[in-house]
């Protein structure tokens, strides 16, 4: 594992969150199962953790 500073790892976490949100939106548009919302919600949670960590300068 590459050692990263906290800021970089939080940016990567936010990018992962955005990807999950995008996948969630895609699932919502193209399917009708309840679990399509799970990806979207996970994405929001991941993004929020990254944004919080970036703001406070800490890893969650």
C-alpha positions in Angstrom: 0.0 0.0 0.0 1.3 3.4 -0.9 1.6 5.7 2.1 -0.5 8.8 1.5 -1.2 11.9 3.5 -4.7 12.4 5.0 -5.8 15.0 2.4 -5.0 12.7 -0.6 -6.8 9.7 1.0 -9.8 11.8 1.7 -9.9 13.0 -1.9 -9.8 9.4 -3.1 -12.6 8.6 -0.7 -14.7 11.4 -2.1 -14.0 10.3 -5.7 -15.1 6.7 -4.7 -18.3 8.2 -3.2 -19.0 10.1 -6.4 -18.5 6.9 -8.5 -21.0 5.0 -6.2 -23.5 7.9 -6.4 -23.2 7.7 -10.2 -23.7 4.0 -10.2 -26.7 4.4 -7.9 -28.3 7.0 -10.2 -27.6 4.7 -13.2 -29.3 1.8 -11.3 -32.3 4.0 -10.3 -32.8 5.0 -14.0 -32.4 1.4 -15.4 -34.0 -0.9 -12.9 -37.0 -1.3 -10.6 -35.7 -3.3 -7.6 -35.4 -1.8 -4.1 -31.7 -2.5 -3.8 -30.9 0.1 -6.6 -31.2 2.8 -3.8 -28.5 1.0 -1.7 -25.6 1.9 -4.0 -26.8 5.5 -4.1 -27.0 5.7 -0.3 -23.6 4.0 0.2 -22.2 6.6 -2.3 -23.6 9.5 -0.2 -22.2 8.0 3.0 -18.7 7.4 1.5 -18.6 10.9 0.0 -19.8 12.4 3.3 -17.0 10.5 5.2 -14.4 11.8 2.7 -15.7 15.3 2.8 -15.8 15.3 6.7 -12.2 13.9 6.8 -11.0 16.4 4.3 -12.5 19.3 6.3 -11.3 18.2 9.7 -7.9 16.9 8.4 -8.5 13.5 10.0 -9.2 10.0 8.7 -12.7 8.9 9.8 
